[in-house]
């Protein structure tokens, strides 16, 4: 089976180009300069209406850290509700405690609230204090996928950790290999880190 090529985009126009170039799943964001924030209602609706590919919508109320206030958490809930109404494939989010451990309680709440949509826990995990413990926790919570570069700047640098994360994830949780994965180095990274899912801004040529 061919691996999923998930391409992160920050506009409707970029979605057109990415799908035409062979993206098999879209992560829809805005403001990728700060790692991505939640796109507008209009952008989400137009992308879901016009394209027949799975679309994962970023749920992130701001740039910066991943420790959210009660008000920010409520914003995330409301944005997830919008995605459910629009019938998005899924949502992408990540919550940490002040000590950089996984915010298990509120992550579990959002996973349940997001159903029946799929959930990806994004690269916030790479800032967590114990990556392997985090994988186990997110697996137990019921997250569908984890987006990670193994705690390093690139997938290649984090390859050993990514292989360990894949072992813990097993068959019930997918590890999306990320971190400077491009159409140019994709074959090399796929050989180095065999996974079902890969993610990148330049994973397809457009």
C-alpha positions as CSV (number, residue, x, y, z in Angstrom):
1,X,0.0,0.0,0.0
2,X,1.3,3.4,-0.9
3,X,2.0,5.7,2.1
4,X,-0.2,8.7,2.8
5,X,1.4,12.0,1.7
6,X,-0.1,14.7,3.9
7,X,0.8,18.2,2.8
8,X,0.3,21.2,5.0
9,X,-1.2,24.3,3.2
10,X,-2.3,27.7,4.4
11,X,-4.8,28.7,1.8
12,X,-7.4,27.5,-0.7
13,X,-5.1,28.2,-3.6
14,X,-2.3,26.1,-2.1
15,X,-4.8,23.3,-1.6
16,X,-5.5,23.4,-5.4
17,X,-1.8,23.1,-6.2
18,X,-1.0,20.4,-3.6
19,X,-3.9,18.2,-4.6
20,X,-3.0,18.6,-8.3
21,X,0.6,17.6,-7.4
22,X,-0.4,14.4,-5.7
23,X,-1.2,15.2,-2.0
24,X,-3.3,12.4,-0.6
25,X,-4.3,14.2,2.5
26,X,-4.3,17.9,3.4
27,X,-3.5,19.6,6.7
28,X,-5.3,22.9,6.4
29,X,-3.9,25.8,8.4
30,X,-3.2,29.5,8.4
31,X,0.0,31.3,9.4
32,X,2.5,28.6,9.0
33,X,5.2,31.1,9.8
34,X,4.3,30.4,13.5
35,X,3.6,26.7,13.0
36,X,0.0,27.0,11.9
37,X,-3.2,28.3,13.4
38,X,-6.9,27.6,12.8
39,X,-8.0,28.6,9.3
40,X,-11.2,30.7,8.7
41,X,-14.6,29.2,8.5
42,X,-14.8,30.2,4.8
43,X,-11.5,28.6,3.9
44,X,-12.5,25.3,5.7
45,X,-15.9,25.2,4.0
46,X,-14.5,26.0,0.5
47,X,-11.8,23.4,0.7
48,X,-14.2,20.7,2.0
49,X,-16.7,21.6,-0.8
50,X,-14.3,21.6,-3.7
51,X,-11.9,18.7,-3.0
52,X,-12.4,15.0,-2.7
53,X,-9.4,14.4,-0.4
54,X,-9.2,13.9,3.4
55,X,-8.8,17.3,5.1
56,X,-7.4,17.6,8.6
57,X,-8.0,21.1,10.1
58,X,-5.6,22.7,12.5
59,X,-7.1,23.7,15.8
60,X,-4.8,26.2,17.3
61,X,-6.0,29.6,18.6
62,X,-2.6,31.3,18.5
63,X,1.1,30.8,17.9
64,X,3.5,30.4,20.7
65,X,3.4,27.6,23.4
66,X,0.8,24.8,23.7
67,X,-0.4,25.6,27.3
68,X,-3.8,27.1,26.8
69,X,-6.0,29.2,29.0
70,X,-9.6,28.2,29.8
71,X,-10.8,30.8,27.2
72,X,-8.5,29.4,24.6
73,X,-9.6,25.9,25.3
74,X,-13.2,27.0,24.8
75,X,-12.2,28.6,21.4
76,X,-10.7,25.2,20.4
77,X,-13.9,23.4,21.3
78,X,-16.0,25.9,19.2
79,X,-13.6,25.5,16.3
80,X,-13.9,21.7,16.5
81,X,-17.7,22.0,16.5
82,X,-17.5,24.0,13.3
83,X,-15.3,21.3,11.7
84,X,-17.8,18.6,12.8
85,X,-20.7,20.6,11.2
86,X,-18.7,21.0,8.0
87,X,-17.8,17.3,8.0
88,X,-14.1,17.6,8.0
89,X,-12.1,14.4,8.0
90,X,-10.5,15.4,11.3
91,X,-8.7,17.9,13.4
92,X,-5.2,18.5,14.5
93,X,-4.2,19.9,17.9
94,X,-1.7,19.6,20.8
95,X,-1.9,20.6,24.4
96,X,0.9,20.6,27.0
97,X,1.1,21.4,30.6
98,X,3.5,24.1,31.9
99,X,6.1,21.4,32.6
100,X,5.9,20.3,28.9
101,X,4.2,17.0,29.8
102,X,1.1,16.0,27.7
103,X,-2.1,17.7,29.0
104,X,-3.8,14.3,29.2
105,X,-7.1,15.4,30.8
106,X,-7.9,18.2,28.3
107,X,-6.6,16.2,25.3
108,X,-8.9,13.4,26.2
109,X,-11.8,15.8,26.4
110,X,-11.1,17.1,22.9
111,X,-10.7,13.6,21.5
112,X,-14.1,12.7,22.8
113,X,-15.6,16.0,21.7
114,X,-14.2,15.6,18.2
115,X,-15.8,12.3,17.5
116,X,-16.6,10.9,14.9
117,X,-13.8,13.0,13.4
118,X,-10.2,11.7,13.4
119,X,-7.7,13.4,15.7
120,X,-4.0,14.1,15.1
121,X,-1.8,15.3,18.0
122,X,0.6,17.6,16.3
123,X,4.3,18.5,16.8
124,X,3.7,19.8,20.3
125,X,4.7,16.3,21.3
126,X,8.3,17.1,20.2
127,X,8.5,19.6,23.1
128,X,7.2,17.1,25.6
129,X,9.4,15.8,28.4
130,X,9.2,12.1,27.5
131,X,8.3,11.3,23.9
132,X,7.8,7.6,24.5
133,X,5.6,8.1,27.5
134,X,3.6,10.7,25.5
135,X,3.0,8.1,22.7
136,X,1.7,5.6,25.2
137,X,-0.6,8.3,26.8
138,X,-2.0,9.4,23.5
139,X,-2.5,5.8,22.4
140,X,-4.6,5.2,25.5
141,X,-6.6,8.4,25.0
142,X,-7.6,7.3,21.5
143,X,-5.7,9.7,19.3
144,X,-5.6,8.4,15.7
145,X,-2.3,9.9,14.7
146,X,0.8,11.7,16.1
147,X,2.7,14.2,13.9
148,X,6.3,14.2,15.0
149,X,10.0,14.5,14.0
150,X,11.1,12.5,17.0
151,X,11.9,15.5,19.0
152,X,14.5,16.8,16.6
153,X,14.5,19.5,13.9
154,X,14.3,16.9,11.1
155,X,13.0,13.4,10.6
156,X,16.4,12.2,9.7
157,X,17.9,13.5,12.9
158,X,15.0,12.0,14.9
159,X,15.0,8.7,13.0
160,X,16.0,6.5,16.0
161,X,13.4,8.0,18.2
162,X,10.8,7.8,15.4
163,X,11.5,4.1,15.1
164,X,11.0,3.6,18.8
165,X,7.7,5.6,18.7
166,X,6.5,3.5,15.8
167,X,7.0,0.3,17.9
168,X,5.0,1.7,20.8
169,X,2.3,3.0,18.5
170,X,1.7,-0.5,17.0
171,X,-1.3,-1.0,14.7
172,X,-3.8,1.2,16.5
173,X,-2.0,4.6,16.4
174,X,-0.2,6.0,13.3
175,X,3.0,8.0,13.5
176,X,3.1,10.7,10.8
177,X,6.8,11.2,10.0
178,X,7.5,15.0,9.7
179,X,10.5,17.4,9.8
180,X,11.8,18.6,6.5
181,X,10.3,15.7,4.6
182,X,10.3,16.8,0.9
183,X,9.6,15.2,-2.5
184,X,13.3,15.3,-3.0
185,X,14.3,13.2,0.1
186,X,11.1,11.2,0.5
187,X,12.4,7.9,-0.8
188,X,15.4,8.1,1.5
189,X,13.3,8.9,4.5
190,X,10.8,6.2,3.7
191,X,13.6,3.6,3.7
192,X,15.1,5.0,6.9
193,X,11.7,5.3,8.7
194,X,9.1,2.9,7.4
195,X,5.7,4.4,8.2
196,X,2.2,4.6,6.7
197,X,2.1,8.4,6.9
198,X,4.4,11.3,6.0
199,X,3.9,15.0,6.3
200,X,5.6,18.1,4.8
201,X,5.2,21.5,3.3
202,X,7.1,20.3,0.2
203,X,6.2,16.7,0.2
204,X,4.8,17.1,-3.3
205,X,6.3,19.3,-6.0
206,X,4.1,22.4,-6.5
